Amino acid sequence: MQNILNIPVKWLTEGVTGHYVHGERMTLGLVELKQGSIVPLHSHPHEQITFILSGKLQMEIGGKTLVLEPNMYHLIPGDVIHSALALTDCSLIDAFQPVREDYRTQ
């Protein structure tokens, strides 16, 4: 058993960091966003589930805007364009399938 906080931090963009663990077919991450930080519009082939632990996160997913608060989640299908804006400091869990090879630490 391990503590995810002992996994090296991956810097994603200004104000956004994550700790990621990888299985054979999926990646799980604990992500921290500082208030006002932005994850720009992007897409990837991975299916993604974002689950909010704390804070308020505004997301644009497939052209629709929504606000996620604690205990809320959203499934983002692969190849769908999405972005995020941290309305407050946020902690969340991101799950990806298949594995995010680009998120493995070097």
N, CA, C and O atoms as a printed pandas DataFrame, in Angstrom:
     atom_number atom_name residue_name chain_id  residue_number  x_coord  y_coord  z_coord
0              1         N          MET        A               1    0.849   -1.156    0.000
1              2        CA          MET        A               1    0.000    0.000    0.000
2              3         C          MET        A               1    0.908    1.237    0.000
3              4         O          MET        A               1    1.923    1.278    0.695
4              5         N          GLN        A               2    0.521    2.241   -0.794
5              6        CA          GLN        A               2    1.330    3.448   -0.912
6              7         C          GLN        A               2    0.464    4.689   -0.737
7              8         O          GLN        A               2   -0.755    4.647   -0.902
8              9         N          ASN        A               3    1.122    5.790   -0.400
9             10        CA          ASN        A               3    0.462    7.087   -0.298
10            11         C          ASN        A               3    0.674    7.811   -1.615
11            12         O          ASN        A               3    1.816    8.021   -2.025
12            13         N          ILE        A               4   -0.411    8.198   -2.289
13            14        CA          ILE        A               4   -0.301    8.848   -3.600
14            15         C          ILE        A               4    0.503   10.144   -3.524
15            16         O          ILE        A               4    1.094   10.561   -4.521
16            17         N          LEU        A               5    0.533   10.786   -2.356
17            18        CA          LEU        A               5    1.296   12.021   -2.211
18            19         C          LEU        A               5    2.807   11.779   -2.238
19            20         O          LEU        A               5    3.582   12.724   -2.386
20            21         N          ASN        A               6    3.232   10.509   -2.094
21            22        CA          ASN        A               6    4.654   10.176   -2.193
22            23         C          ASN        A               6    5.114   10.005   -3.634
23            24         O          ASN        A               6    6.311    9.876   -3.893
24            25         N          ILE        A               7    4.177   10.002   -4.570
25            26        CA          ILE        A               7    4.516    9.913   -5.993
26            27         C          ILE        A               7    4.959   11.297   -6.452
27            28         O          ILE        A               7    4.317   12.287   -6.102
28            29         N          PRO        A               8    6.033   11.393   -7.223
29            30        CA          PRO        A               8    6.504   12.717   -7.666
30            31         C          PRO        A               8    5.394   13.520   -8.354
31            32         O          PRO        A               8    4.547   12.976   -9.062
32            33         N          VAL        A               9    5.435   14.821   -8.118
33            34        CA          VAL        A               9    4.442   15.735   -8.686
34            35         C          VAL        A               9    4.710   15.931  -10.174
35            36         O          VAL        A               9    5.856   16.084  -10.595
36            37         N          LYS        A              10    3.645   15.926  -10.958
37            38        CA          LYS        A              10    3.737   16.267  -12.374
38            39         C          LYS        A              10    3.080   17.629  -12.549
39            40         O          LYS        A              10    1.909   17.807  -12.214
40            41         N          TRP        A              11    3.838   18.591  -13.076
41            42        CA          TRP        A              11    3.317   19.925  -13.348
42            43         C          TRP        A              11    2.583   19.855  -14.678
43            44         O          TRP        A              11    3.164   19.444  -15.683
44            45         N          LEU        A              12    1.307   20.252  -14.697
45            46        CA          LEU        A              12    0.497   20.169  -15.917
46            47         C          LEU        A              12    0.417   21.504  -16.638
47            48         O          LEU        A              12    0.574   21.566  -17.858
48            49         N          THR        A              13    0.176   22.563  -15.895
49            50        CA          THR        A              13    0.138   23.928  -16.411
50            51         C          THR        A              13    0.207   24.841  -15.195
51            52         O          THR        A              13    0.159   24.357  -14.065
52            53         N          GLU        A              14    0.316   26.123  -15.396
53            54        CA          GLU        A              14    0.446   27.060  -14.280
54            55         C          GLU        A              14   -0.671   26.856  -13.258
55            56         O          GLU        A              14   -1.848   27.004  -13.584
56            57         N          GLY        A              15   -0.299   26.516  -12.016
57            58        CA          GLY        A              15   -1.265   26.335  -10.937
58            59         C          GLY        A              15   -1.936   24.982  -10.889
59            60         O          GLY        A              15   -2.845   24.780  -10.084
60            61         N          VAL        A              16   -1.509   24.036  -11.737
61            62        CA          VAL        A              16   -2.152   22.715  -11.795
62            63         C          VAL        A              16   -1.084   21.628  -11.698
63            64         O          VAL        A              16   -0.186   21.544  -12.536
64            65         N          THR        A              17   -1.199   20.797  -10.656
65            66        CA          THR        A              17   -0.254   19.690  -10.464
66            67         C          THR        A              17   -1.018   18.409  -10.204
67            68         O          THR        A              17   -2.178   18.435   -9.794
68            69         N          GLY        A              18   -0.354   17.286  -10.446
69            70        CA          GLY        A              18   -0.983   15.998  -10.207
70            71         C          GLY        A              18    0.001   14.956   -9.735
71            72         O          GLY        A              18    1.198   15.036  -10.007
72            73         N          HIS        A              19   -0.523   13.975   -9.023
73            74        CA          HIS        A              19    0.216   12.782   -8.613
74            75         C          HIS        A              19   -0.502   11.624   -9.308
75            76         O          HIS        A              19   -1.697   11.425   -9.089
76            77         N          TYR        A              20    0.201   10.865  -10.137
77            78        CA          TYR        A              20   -0.449    9.842  -10.963
78            79         C          TYR        A              20    0.105    8.459  -10.694
79            80         O          TYR        A              20    1.312    8.269  -10.553
80            81         N          VAL        A              21   -0.800    7.501  -10.627
81            82        CA          VAL        A              21   -0.452    6.092  -10.497
82            83         C          VAL        A              21   -1.038    5.378  -11.714
83            84         O          VAL        A              21   -2.127    5.710  -12.181
84            85         N          HIS        A              22   -0.292    4.387  -12.220
85            86        CA          HIS        A              22   -0.666    3.719  -13.469
86            87         C          HIS        A              22   -0.808    2.215  -13.258
87            88         O          HIS        A              22    0.068    1.559  -12.694
88            89         N          GLY        A              23   -1.934    1.694  -13.725
89            90        CA          GLY        A              23   -2.129    0.257  -13.760
90            91         C          GLY        A              23   -1.833   -0.239  -15.165
91            92         O          GLY        A              23   -1.231    0.474  -15.967
92            93         N          GLU        A              24   -2.253   -1.451  -15.461
93            94        CA          GLU        A              24   -2.040   -2.005  -16.799
94            95         C          GLU        A              24   -2.937   -1.317  -17.830
95            96         O          GLU        A              24   -2.539   -1.159  -18.984
96            97         N          ARG        A              25   -4.142   -0.908  -17.427
97            98        CA          ARG        A              25   -5.103   -0.368  -18.391
98            99         C          ARG        A              25   -5.678    0.993  -18.014
99           100         O          ARG        A              25   -6.527    1.518  -18.735
100          101         N          MET        A              26   -5.237    1.572  -16.902
101          102        CA          MET        A              26   -5.800    2.863  -16.511
102          103         C          MET        A              26   -4.797    3.680  -15.715
103          104         O          MET        A              26   -3.809    3.160  -15.197
104          105         N          THR        A              27   -5.080    4.982  -15.630
105          106        CA          THR        A              27   -4.293    5.921  -14.838
106          107         C          THR        A              27   -5.232    6.628  -13.872
107          108         O          THR        A              27   -6.338    7.024  -14.241
108          109         N          LEU        A              28   -4.775    6.782  -12.620
109          110        CA          LEU        A              28   -5.534    7.490  -11.601
110          111         C          LEU        A              28   -4.665    8.623  -11.078
111          112         O          LEU        A              28   -3.482    8.433  -10.799
112          113         N          GLY        A              29   -5.269    9.816  -10.947
113          114        CA          GLY        A              29   -4.498   10.961  -10.486
114          115         C          GLY        A              29   -5.205   11.773   -9.430
115          116         O          GLY        A              29   -6.425   11.936   -9.463
116          117         N          LEU        A              30   -4.420   12.286   -8.481
117          118        CA          LEU        A              30   -4.886   13.284   -7.528
118          119         C          LEU        A              30   -4.385   14.610   -8.052
119          120         O          LEU        A              30   -3.176   14.828   -8.130
120          121         N          VAL        A              31   -5.296   15.503   -8.415
121          122        CA          VAL        A              31   -4.945   16.758   -9.080
122          123         C          VAL        A              31   -5.320   17.932   -8.174
123          124         O          VAL        A              31   -6.393   17.947   -7.570
124          125         N          GLU        A              32   -4.419   18.913   -8.091
125          126        CA          GLU        A              32   -4.638   20.127   -7.306
126          127         C          GLU        A              32   -4.607   21.316   -8.265
127          128         O          GLU        A              32   -3.689   21.442   -9.076
128          129         N          LEU        A              33   -5.605   22.180   -8.169
129          130        CA          LEU        A              33   -5.674   23.393   -8.981
130          131         C          LEU        A              33   -5.792   24.595   -8.064
131          132         O          LEU        A              33   -6.624   24.611   -7.157
132          133         N          LYS        A              34   -4.969   25.594   -8.293
133          134        CA          LYS        A              34   -5.061   26.847   -7.554
134          135         C          LYS        A              34   -6.177   27.695   -8.162
135          136         O          LYS        A              34   -6.411   27.650   -9.369
136          137         N          GLN        A              35   -6.864   28.468   -7.316
137          138        CA          GLN        A              35   -7.944   29.332   -7.794
138          139         C          GLN        A              35   -7.455   30.181   -8.966
139          140         O          GLN        A              35   -6.382   30.782   -8.908
140          141         N          GLY        A              36   -8.260   30.219  -10.029
141          142        CA          GLY        A              36   -7.942   31.005  -11.214
142          143         C          GLY        A              36   -7.111   30.273  -12.246
143          144         O          GLY        A              36   -6.931   30.774  -13.356
144          145         N          SER        A              37   -6.598   29.092  -11.906
145          146        CA          SER        A              37   -5.790   28.361  -12.896
146          147         C          SER        A              37   -6.694   27.790  -13.981
147          148         O          SER        A              37   -7.867   27.493  -13.758
148          149         N          ILE        A              38   -6.102   27.647  -15.162
149          150        CA          ILE        A              38   -6.847   27.212  -16.349
150          151         C          ILE        A              38   -6.164   26.016  -16.985
151          152         O          ILE        A              38   -4.951   26.011  -17.195
152          153         N          VAL        A              39   -6.959   25.011  -17.285
153          154        CA          VAL        A              39   -6.511   23.918  -18.152
154          155         C          VAL        A              39   -7.122   24.244  -19.512
155          156         O          VAL        A              39   -8.337   24.143  -19.684
156          157         N          PRO        A              40   -6.282   24.638  -20.491
157          158        CA          PRO        A              40   -6.827   25.099  -21.776
158          159         C          PRO        A              40   -7.586   24.007  -22.536
159          160         O          PRO        A              40   -7.439   22.815  -22.265
160          161         N          LEU        A              41   -8.399   24.452  -23.493
161          162        CA          LEU        A              41   -9.113   23.503  -24.352
162          163         C          LEU        A              41   -8.138   22.499  -24.940
163          164         O          LEU        A              41   -7.081   22.862  -25.457
164          165         N          HIS        A              42   -8.515   21.227  -24.851
165          166        CA          HIS        A              42   -7.686   20.160  -25.394
166          167         C          HIS        A              42   -8.552   18.905  -25.545
167          168         O          HIS        A              42   -9.693   18.861  -25.086
168          169         N          SER        A              43   -7.995   17.915  -26.184
169          170        CA          SER        A              43   -8.647   16.604  -26.249
170          171         C          SER        A              43   -7.558   15.539  -26.226
171          172         O          SER        A              43   -6.389   15.825  -26.483
172          173         N          HIS        A              44   -7.948   14.335  -25.922
173          174        CA          HIS        A              44   -7.048   13.181  -25.913
174          175         C          HIS        A              44   -7.900   11.945  -26.170
175          176         O          HIS        A              44   -9.114   11.982  -25.969
176          177         N          PRO        A              45   -7.291   10.863  -26.606
177          178        CA          PRO        A              45   -8.080    9.668  -26.926
178          179         C          PRO        A              45   -8.611    8.934  -25.704
179          180         O          PRO        A              45   -9.436    8.030  -25.836
180          181         N          HIS        A              46   -8.149    9.310  -24.517
181          182        CA          HIS        A              46   -8.524    8.609  -23.292
182          183         C          HIS        A              46   -9.913    9.005  -22.803
183          184         O          HIS        A              46  -10.278   10.180  -22.841
184          185         N          GLU        A              47  -10.687    8.019  -22.343
185          186        CA          GLU        A              47  -11.900    8.309  -21.600
186          187         C          GLU        A              47  -11.448    8.823  -20.233
187          188         O          GLU        A              47  -10.482    8.311  -19.667
188          189         N          GLN        A              48  -12.139    9.830  -19.703
189          190        CA          GLN        A              48  -11.736   10.456  -18.442
190          191         C          GLN        A              48  -12.941   10.619  -17.542
191          192         O          GLN        A              48  -14.013   11.018  -17.997
192          193         N          ILE        A              49  -12.771   10.310  -16.260
193          194        CA          ILE        A              49  -13.772   10.626  -15.254
194          195         C          ILE        A              49  -13.109   11.575  -14.265
195          196         O          ILE        A              49  -12.061   11.260  -13.702
196          197         N          THR        A              50  -13.725   12.743  -14.053
197          198        CA          THR        A              50  -13.242   13.730  -13.091
198          199         C          THR        A              50  -14.205   13.754  -11.917
199          200         O          THR        A              50  -15.407   13.956  -12.093
200          201         N          PHE        A              51  -13.667   13.546  -10.702
201          202        CA          PHE        A              51  -14.452   13.513   -9.469
202          203         C          PHE        A              51  -13.913   14.587   -8.536
203          204         O          PHE        A              51  -12.730   14.571   -8.195
204          205         N          ILE        A              52  -14.761   15.519   -8.119
205          206        CA          ILE        A              52  -14.342   16.657   -7.303
206          207         C          ILE        A              52  -14.323   16.280   -5.820
207          208         O          ILE        A              52  -15.327   15.826   -5.270
208          209         N          LEU        A              53  -13.167   16.475   -5.186
209          210        CA          LEU        A              53  -13.036   16.253   -3.747
210          211         C          LEU        A              53  -13.347   17.524   -2.962
211          212         O          LEU        A              53  -14.039   17.486   -1.945
212          213         N          SER        A              54  -12.820   18.663   -3.455
213          214        CA          SER        A              54  -13.069   19.943   -2.790
214          215         C          SER        A              54  -12.963   21.069   -3.809
215          216         O          SER        A              54  -12.272   20.942   -4.820
216          217         N          GLY        A              55  -13.654   22.168   -3.535
217          218        CA          GLY        A              55  -13.598   23.338   -4.400
218          219         C          GLY        A              55  -14.682   23.343   -5.459
219          220         O          GLY        A              55  -15.559   22.479   -5.487
220          221         N          LYS        A              56  -14.599   24.356   -6.344
221          222        CA          LYS        A              56  -15.551   24.502   -7.453
222          223         C          LYS        A              56  -14.758   24.606   -8.743
223          224         O          LYS        A              56  -13.870   25.448   -8.871
224          225         N          LEU        A              57  -15.080   23.755   -9.688
225          226        CA          LEU        A              57  -14.388   23.695  -10.967
226          227         C          LEU        A              57  -15.380   23.906  -12.094
227          228         O          LEU        A              57  -16.344   23.152  -12.230
228          229         N          GLN        A              58  -15.147   24.930  -12.903
229          230        CA          GLN        A              58  -15.968   25.148  -14.092
230          231         C          GLN        A              58  -15.313   24.411  -15.244
231          232         O          GLN        A              58  -14.116   24.567  -15.486
232          233         N          MET        A              59  -16.088   23.614  -15.949
233          234        CA          MET        A              59  -15.562   22.870  -17.088
234          235         C          MET        A              59  -16.378   23.172  -18.329
235          236         O          MET        A              59  -17.591   23.376  -18.265
236          237         N          GLU        A              60  -15.696   23.196  -19.446
237          238        CA          GLU        A              60  -16.360   23.207  -20.741
238          239         C          GLU        A              60  -16.063   21.851  -21.359
239          240         O          GLU        A              60  -14.904   21.480  -21.549
240          241         N          ILE        A              61  -17.127   21.114  -21.670
241          242        CA          ILE        A              61  -16.985   19.769  -22.212
242          243         C          ILE        A              61  -17.869   19.665  -23.440
243          244         O          ILE        A              61  -19.092   19.753  -23.342
244          245         N          GLY        A              62  -17.250   19.478  -24.592
245          246        CA          GLY        A              62  -18.015   19.358  -25.827
246          247         C          GLY        A              62  -18.881   20.574  -26.101
247          248         O          GLY        A              62  -19.972   20.440  -26.657
248          249         N          GLY        A              63  -18.410   21.775  -25.717
249          250        CA          GLY        A              63  -19.144   23.003  -25.970
250          251         C          GLY        A              63  -20.166   23.369  -24.911
251          252         O          GLY        A              63  -20.817   24.408  -25.025
252          253         N          LYS        A              64  -20.328   22.534  -23.869
253          254        CA          LYS        A              64  -21.272   22.822  -22.792
254          255         C          LYS        A              64  -20.496   23.187  -21.530
255          256         O          LYS        A              64  -19.495   22.548  -21.205
256          257         N          THR        A              65  -20.959   24.217  -20.819
257          258        CA          THR        A              65  -20.309   24.663  -19.593
258          259         C          THR        A              65  -21.064   24.134  -18.386
259          260         O          THR        A              65  -22.292   24.192  -18.342
260          261         N          LEU        A              66  -20.329   23.616  -17.401
261          262        CA          LEU        A              66  -20.926   23.149  -16.164
262          263         C          LEU        A              66  -19.992   23.463  -15.009
263          264         O          LEU        A              66  -18.793   23.659  -15.209
264          265         N          VAL        A              67  -20.536   23.511  -13.808
265          266        CA          VAL        A              67  -19.745   23.746  -12.604
266          267         C          VAL        A              67  -19.850   22.494  -11.736
267          268         O          VAL        A              67  -20.944   22.040  -11.400
268          269         N          LEU        A              68  -18.690   21.950  -11.383
269          270        CA          LEU        A              68  -18.634   20.770  -10.528
270          271         C          LEU        A              68  -18.214   21.190   -9.125
271          272         O          LEU        A              68  -17.300   21.998   -8.955
272          273         N          GLU        A              69  -18.885   20.636   -8.130
273          274        CA          GLU        A              69  -18.605   20.888   -6.725
274          275         C          GLU        A              69  -18.329   19.554   -6.038
275          276         O          GLU        A              69  -18.485   18.505   -6.664
276          277         N          PRO        A              70  -17.922   19.565   -4.760
277          278        CA          PRO        A              70  -17.566   18.317   -4.084
278          279         C          PRO        A              70  -18.609   17.214   -4.248
279          280         O          PRO        A              70  -19.816   17.442   -4.168
280          281         N          ASN        A              71  -18.095   16.018   -4.480
281          282        CA          ASN        A              71  -18.860   14.782   -4.670
282          283         C          ASN        A              71  -19.560   14.702   -6.022
283          284         O          ASN        A              71  -20.328   13.770   -6.260
284          285         N          MET        A              72  -19.310   15.660   -6.906
285          286        CA          MET        A              72  -19.838   15.595   -8.270
286          287         C          MET        A              72  -18.752   15.039   -9.190
287          288         O          MET        A              72  -17.559   15.171   -8.917
288          289         N          TYR        A              73  -19.187   14.420  -10.276
289          290        CA          TYR        A              73  -18.247   13.881  -11.259
290          291         C          TYR        A              73  -18.802   14.107  -12.651
291          292         O          TYR        A              73  -19.980   14.417  -12.832
292          293         N          HIS        A              74  -17.925   13.943  -13.628
293          294        CA          HIS        A              74  -18.361   13.995  -15.017
294          295         C          HIS        A              74  -17.488   13.060  -15.832
295          296         O          HIS        A              74  -16.274   12.999  -15.636
296          297         N          LEU        A              75  -18.111   12.333  -16.746
297          298        CA          LEU        A              75  -17.402   11.464  -17.662
298          299         C          LEU        A              75  -17.148   12.219  -18.960
299          300         O          LEU        A              75  -18.069   12.787  -19.548
300          301         N          ILE        A              76  -15.918   12.222  -19.394
301          302        CA          ILE        A              76  -15.540   12.895  -20.636
302          303         C          ILE        A              76  -15.112   11.805  -21.621
303          304         O          ILE        A              76  -14.069   11.181  -21.425
304          305         N          PRO        A              77  -15.892   11.567  -22.670
305          306        CA          PRO        A              77  -15.506   10.543  -23.646
306          307         C          PRO        A              77  -14.188   10.909  -24.335
307          308         O          PRO        A              77  -13.822   12.082  -24.404
308          309         N          GLY        A              78  -13.492    9.915  -24.834
309          310        CA          GLY        A              78  -12.266   10.160  -25.577
310          311         C          GLY        A              78  -12.508   11.073  -26.761
311          312         O          GLY        A              78  -13.568   11.023  -27.386
312          313         N          ASP        A              79  -11.527   11.907  -27.070
313          314        CA          ASP        A              79  -11.515   12.813  -28.216
314          315         C          ASP        A              79  -12.501   13.982  -28.121
315          316         O          ASP        A              79  -12.673   14.715  -29.096
316          317         N          VAL        A              80  -13.151   14.170  -26.967
317          318        CA          VAL        A              80  -14.053   15.305  -26.784
318          319         C          VAL        A              80  -13.232   16.492  -26.262
319          320         O          VAL        A              80  -12.459   16.350  -25.314
320          321         N          ILE        A              81  -13.406   17.651  -26.884
321          322        CA          ILE        A              81  -12.674   18.851  -26.475
322          323         C          ILE        A              81  -13.224   19.339  -25.138
323          324         O          ILE        A              81  -14.436   19.435  -24.945
324          325         N          HIS        A              82  -12.292   19.651  -24.206
325          326        CA          HIS        A              82  -12.698   20.109  -22.881
326          327         C          HIS        A              82  -11.633   21.018  -22.273
327          328         O          HIS        A              82  -10.478   21.022  -22.698
328          329         N          SER        A              83  -12.056   21.793  -21.258
329          330        CA          SER        A              83  -11.166   22.692  -20.539
330          331         C          SER        A              83  -11.686   22.835  -19.119
331          332         O          SER        A              83  -12.771   22.358  -18.788
332          333         N          ALA        A              84  -10.882   23.511  -18.275
333          334        CA          ALA        A              84  -11.302   23.719  -16.888
334          335         C          ALA        A              84  -10.789   25.058  -16.379
335          336         O          ALA        A              84   -9.736   25.541  -16.795
336          337         N          LEU        A              85  -11.559   25.644  -15.470
337          338        CA          LEU        A              85  -11.191   26.867  -14.767
338          339         C          LEU        A              85  -11.494   26.642  -13.289
339          340         O          LEU        A              85  -12.628   26.330  -12.924
340          341         N          ALA        A              86  -10.480   26.800  -12.444
341          342        CA          ALA        A              86  -10.671   26.632  -11.004
342          343         C          ALA        A              86  -11.307   27.896  -10.427
343          344         O          ALA        A              86  -10.656   28.938  -10.339
344          345         N          LEU        A              87  -12.571   27.803  -10.039
345          346        CA          LEU        A              87  -13.268   28.938   -9.443
346          347         C          LEU        A              87  -12.781   29.179   -8.013
347          348         O          LEU        A              87  -12.837   30.301   -7.509
348          349         N          THR        A              88  -12.304   28.116   -7.367
349          350        CA          THR        A              88  -11.671   28.163   -6.045
350          351         C          THR        A              88  -10.490   27.200   -6.111
351          352         O          THR        A              88  -10.308   26.528   -7.127
352          353         N          ASP        A              89   -9.688   27.118   -5.062
353          354        CA          ASP        A              89   -8.711   26.034   -4.986
354          355         C          ASP        A              89   -9.489   24.729   -5.066
355          356         O          ASP        A              89  -10.538   24.592   -4.436
356          357         N          CYS        A              90   -8.985   23.774   -5.833
357          358        CA          CYS        A              90   -9.700   22.514   -6.050
358          359         C          CYS        A              90   -8.776   21.320   -5.857
359          360         O          CYS        A              90   -7.581   21.381   -6.147
360          361         N          SER        A              91   -9.357   20.237   -5.364
361          362        CA          SER        A              91   -8.717   18.925   -5.359
362          363         C          SER        A              91   -9.680   17.978   -6.062
363          364         O          SER        A              91  -10.886   18.007   -5.820
364          365         N          LEU        A              92   -9.138   17.150   -6.926
365          366        CA          LEU        A              92   -9.993   16.217   -7.654
366          367         C          LEU        A              92   -9.242   14.944   -7.991
367          368         O          LEU        A              92   -8.013   14.883   -7.948
368          369         N          ILE        A              93  -10.014   13.943   -8.325
369          370        CA          ILE        A              93   -9.475   12.677   -8.815
370          371         C          ILE        A              93   -9.810   12.601  -10.300
371          372         O          ILE        A              93  -10.956   12.802  -10.702
372          373         N          ASP        A              94   -8.794   12.308  -11.107
373          374        CA          ASP        A              94   -9.000   12.036  -12.531
374          375         C          ASP        A              94   -8.643   10.579  -12.794
375          376         O          ASP        A              94   -7.584   10.106  -12.381
376          377         N          ALA        A              95   -9.524    9.879  -13.478
377          378        CA          ALA        A              95   -9.259    8.511  -13.917
378          379         C          ALA        A              95   -9.277    8.496  -15.439
379          380         O          ALA        A              95  -10.165    9.071  -16.067
380          381         N          PHE        A              96   -8.290    7.834  -16.018
381          382        CA          PHE        A              96   -8.163    7.750  -17.476
382          383         C          PHE        A              96   -8.057    6.290  -17.908
383          384         O          PHE        A              96   -7.452    5.464  -17.224
384          385         N          GLN        A              97   -8.651    5.997  -19.040
385          386        CA          GLN        A              97   -8.522    4.677  -19.653
386          387         C          GLN        A              97   -8.417    4.884  -21.149
387          388         O          GLN        A              97   -9.291    5.549  -21.705
388          389         N          PRO        A              98   -7.423    4.371  -21.841
389          390        CA          PRO        A              98   -6.309    3.570  -21.329
390          391         C          PRO        A              98   -5.295    4.428  -20.565
391          392         O          PRO        A              98   -5.532    5.609  -20.309
392          393         N          VAL        A              99   -4.178    3.823  -20.211
393          394        CA          VAL        A              99   -3.119    4.485  -19.442
394          395         C          VAL        A              99   -2.654    5.750  -20.152
395          396         O          VAL        A              99   -2.496    5.765  -21.373
396          397         N          ARG        A             100   -2.433    6.818  -19.373
397          398        CA          ARG        A             100   -1.845    8.063  -19.890
398          399         C          ARG        A             100   -0.332    7.908  -19.841
399          400         O          ARG        A             100    0.309    8.296  -18.865
400          401         N          GLU        A             101    0.225    7.347  -20.885
401          402        CA          GLU        A             101    1.669    7.160  -20.953
402          403         C          GLU        A             101    2.398    8.489  -20.824
403          404         O          GLU        A             101    3.499    8.542  -20.277
404          405         N          ASP        A             102    1.785    9.578  -21.329
405          406        CA          ASP        A             102    2.412   10.901  -21.255
406          407         C          ASP        A             102    2.437   11.456  -19.838
407          408         O          ASP        A             102    3.085   12.474  -19.595
408          409         N          TYR        A             103    1.747   10.814  -18.894
409          410        CA          TYR        A             103    1.733   11.263  -17.494
410          411         C          TYR        A             103    2.674   10.451  -16.611
411          412         O          TYR        A             103    2.769   10.720  -15.413
412          413         N          ARG        A             104    3.355    9.490  -17.159
413          414        CA          ARG        A             104    4.333    8.746  -16.375
414          415         C          ARG        A             104    5.501    9.658  -16.050
415          416         O          ARG        A             104    5.962   10.414  -16.904
416          417         N          THR        A             105    5.982    9.585  -14.807
417          418        CA          THR        A             105    7.149   10.405  -14.437
418          419         C          THR        A             105    8.397    9.768  -15.011
419          420         O          THR        A             105    8.482    8.547  -15.150
420          421         N          GLN        A             106    9.354   10.601  -15.341
421          422        CA          GLN        A             106   10.610   10.124  -15.945
422          423         C          GLN        A             106   11.578    9.724  -14.874
423          424         O          GLN        A             106   12.692    9.296  -15.177
